[in-house]
């Protein structure tokens, strides 16, 4: 999946001469925590709620709300925006965007074509992708299986599920350090017990409820 398929396109933006007070009010009005700064369609920076708090007076200040708002109205986006940005393109793989967000400890990535802003991908967008890929939201149950890593095992698992007249809603697997695989399978039933018995008869270790390691 590509970033361009999941990014937010209809963005709230500001220009470099927008007052910080207006930016603050926009964030509150649209329930967002950051806003791109543009010159026409060209991305030139980004301002977050954290940036505004950082440049606001301390809570211990004796400034009144009116005085504080006056100070914010005198500052512009150009003065406090982050200019050195981490960006991605619409063609970036969604997992690469997730890795960047995790490594750089940011909440979102502007999406650009050249220097033109075309969207933004956020941690919320990535969580929604994860939920969809995991099949969450459908009447279903999940089970974890330990696989040997041999070729053909996913086909074998699918056959066991089909034999119960069930369907796989989602399947995600990862390679463990010892060469085995852990697979998480979600199927269209609210009772997974009999299917787990089938898996175990075929030699698989199953987990469908939390167990405390001792």
C-alpha positions in Angstrom: 0.0 0.0 0.0 1.2 3.5 -0.8 1.0 6.7 1.2 -1.0 8.4 -1.6 -3.9 6.0 -1.0 -4.2 6.8 2.7 -3.0 10.4 3.2 -5.3 13.2 4.1 -5.8 15.5 1.1 -8.1 18.3 2.2 -5.6 20.1 4.5 -5.9 23.1 6.8 -2.9 25.3 5.9 -1.6 28.7 6.8 0.8 31.1 5.2 4.1 32.4 6.7 2.5 35.7 7.7 -0.4 34.1 9.6 -0.4 35.2 13.3 0.3 32.5 15.9 -3.0 33.4 17.6 -4.9 32.5 14.4 -2.9 29.3 14.1 -3.7 28.4 17.7 -7.4 29.0 17.0 -7.3 26.9 13.8 -5.8 24.0 15.7 -8.5 24.2 18.3 -11.3 24.7 15.7 -10.3 21.7 13.6 -9.1 19.5 16.5 -5.7 19.0 15.0 -2.2 19.4 16.6 -0.2 20.7 13.7 -0.7 22.7 10.5 1.5 23.0 7.4 2.8 26.4 6.3 2.7 27.1 2.6 3.7 29.7 0.0 1.1 29.1 -2.6 1.2 25.3 -2.9 4.8 25.0 -1.9 5.5 23.6 1.6 7.8 25.9 3.6 7.3 24.7 7.2 5.0 23.2 9.8 3.7 24.4 13.2 2.5 22.2 16.0 0.6 22.9 19.2 3.9 22.0 20.9 5.7 24.8 19.0 3.1 27.3 20.1 3.3 26.3 23.8 7.1 26.5 23.6 7.0 30.1 22.4 4.1 31.1 24.7 4.7 32.7 28.1 5.2 30.3 31.0 2.1 29.3 33.0 3.8 31.0 36.0 3.8 34.3 34.1 1.7 37.2 35.4 0.5 38.0 31.9 -3.3 38.1 31.5 -5.1 36.2 28.8 -5.5 39.4 26.9 -1.8 40.2 27.1 -0.8 36.7 26.1 -3.2 36.7 23.1 -1.7 40.1 22.1 1.8 38.6 22.1 0.6 35.6 20.0 -1.1 38.0 17.6 2.2 39.8 17.0 4.1 36.6 16.2 3.8 35.0 12.8 4.2 31.5 11.5 7.5 32.3 9.8 9.0 33.1 13.2 8.4 29.7 15.0 7.7 27.2 12.3 9.9 24.1 11.8 11.6 24.6 8.5 13.7 21.4 8.2 11.0 18.8 7.5 10.9 15.1 7.0 8.6 14.4 4.0 7.5 11.5 1.9 5.9 11.2 -1.6 2.6 9.6 -2.5 4.6 6.7 -3.9 6.3 5.9 -0.5 5.3 2.6 0.9 3.1 2.9 4.0 5.5 0.8 6.0 8.4 3.1 5.2 6.3 6.1 6.4 5.6 4.2 9.6 9.3 3.5 10.1 10.1 7.2 9.6 7.5 8.4 12.0 8.8 5.9 14.6 12.5 6.7 14.1 12.1 10.5 13.9 9.5 10.6 16.8 7.1 12.8 14.8 3.3 12.6 14.7 2.9 13.1 10.9 4.8 13.4 7.6 3.9 16.0 5.0 3.4 14.4 1.5 5.0 16.3 -1.3 5.5 16.1 -5.0 8.7 18.1 -5.6 8.1 20.9 -3.1 4.3 21.0 -3.6 2.2 19.9 -0.6 -0.3 17.3 -1.7 -1.3 15.7 1.6 -0.2 14.5 5.1 0.0 11.1 6.6 -0.5 10.8 10.4 -0.1 8.2 13.1 -3.9 8.0 13.2 -3.9 7.1 9.4 -1.3 4.4 10.1 -3.3 3.0 13.0 -6.3 2.8 10.7 -4.3 0.9 8.1 -3.1 -1.6 10.8 -6.7 -2.1 12.0 -7.9 -2.8 8.5 -5.1 -5.2 7.7 -5.8 -7.0 11.0 -9.5 -7.3 10.1 -10.6 -5.5 13.2 -14.2 -4.4 13.1 -15.7 -7.6 11.5 -17.5 -10.3 13.6 -14.5 -12.6 14.0 -11.9 -14.3 16.3 -8.1 -14.4 16.1 -5.6 -17.1 16.9 -1.8 -17.0 17.0 0.1 -20.0 15.4 3.7 -21.0 15.6 4.9 -22.1 12.1 8.1 -23.9 11.2 8.8 -21.5 8.3 8.6 -24.3 5.8 7.2 -23.6 2.3 3.5 -24.3 1.9 2.5 -23.8 5.5 0.1 -20.9 4.8 -1.6 -23.1 2.2 -1.9 -25.9 4.7 -3.4 -23.5 7.3 -5.9 -22.2 4.8 -7.0 -25.7 4.1 -7.7 -26.4 7.8 -9.8 -23.2 8.0 -11.7 -24.1 4.8 -12.4 -27.6 6.1 -14.4 -25.9 8.9 -16.3 -23.9 6.3 -14.8 -20.8 7.5 -12.9 -17.9 5.8 -9.7 -16.1 6.7 -10.4 -12.4 7.1 -6.8 -11.5 7.7 -3.4 -13.2 8.1 -0.2 -11.5 9.3 3.1 -13.3 9.9 6.6 -12.4 11.0 9.9 -14.2 11.0 11.4 -15.0 14.4 15.1 -15.0 15.1 15.1 -18.8 15.3 13.8 -19.1 11.8 10.2 -20.0 12.9 7.2 -17.8 12.1 4.4 -16.4 14.2 1.1 -16.0 12.3 -1.9 -14.1 13.5 -5.0 -15.3 11.8 -8.5 -13.8 12.0 -11.4 -15.9 10.8 -15.2 -15.2 10.5 -16.4 -17.0 13.6 -17.0 -15.9 17.2 -16.0 -19.4 18.5 -12.4 -20.3 17.7 -12.1 -23.3 20.1 -12.8 -26.1 17.6 -10.6 -24.6 14.9 -7.8 -24.3 17.4 -8.3 -28.0 18.2 -7.9 -28.8 14.5 -4.7 -26.8 14.3 -3.2 -28.5 17.4 -4.1 -32.0 15.9 -2.1 -30.9 12.9 0.9 -30.1 15.1 0.6 -26.3 15.5 0.9 -24.5 18.8 -2.0 -22.1 19.2 -2.7 -19.1 21.4 -6.0 -17.4 21.5 -6.0 -15.9 25.0 -3.4 -14.1 27.0 -1.1 -16.4 29.0 1.3 -15.2 31.6 4.8 -16.6 31.1 6.2 -18.1 34.3 
